[in-house]
Amino acid sequence: MKDFVISVNNLVLYVSLAVIWLVAIVSLFTAGFLPALGIFVAGTLVWCIVSGFWFVQSATYEELRKLNANKV
């Protein structure tokens, strides 16, 4: 079950990054270059922070699963 949750959350993370970039592209044509650049940079930075925490948690889970598998 945890593997399914990890794969769904990874999918959600990448879809959210695509949405951030899409909003930045749309705002490039509607609001101008600097607001679009701000959305792109700030959105990508926030996404990197969130996904970094998520990927570290996923990797920690995988390592713990390997350690528990060796005990059995």
C-alpha positions, -999 to +999 in steps of 0.1 A: +000+000+000+028+024+008+044+018-026+011+028-042+009+060-021+045+069-030+038+064-068+006+085-066+023+113-047+052+113-072+027+117-100+009+145-081+042+163-076+051+162-113+016+172-124+018+202-099+051+212-115+035+211-149+007+233-136+031+258-122+050+260-155+017+263-174+005+291-152+039+309-157+036+305-195+000+319-195+010+348-172+038+355-196+013+365-222-013+380-199+007+398-171+041+403-186+076+389-184+086+398-148+054+384-131+058+353-152+094+349-143+085+354-106+058+327-108+082+304-126+111+309-102+091+310-069+068+281-079+097+259-090+116+268-058+087+259-036+081+227-056+118+217-052+116+222-014+084+202-011+095+174-035+129+172-018+112+165+015+090+140-001+118+122-020+139+120+012+109+105+031+104+080+002+141+070+002+141+066+039+111+043+037+128+022+010+159+019+031+139+009+062+120-016+042+153-032+030+166-033+065+135-050+078+136-075+049+171-085+059+159-093+095+133-118+084 
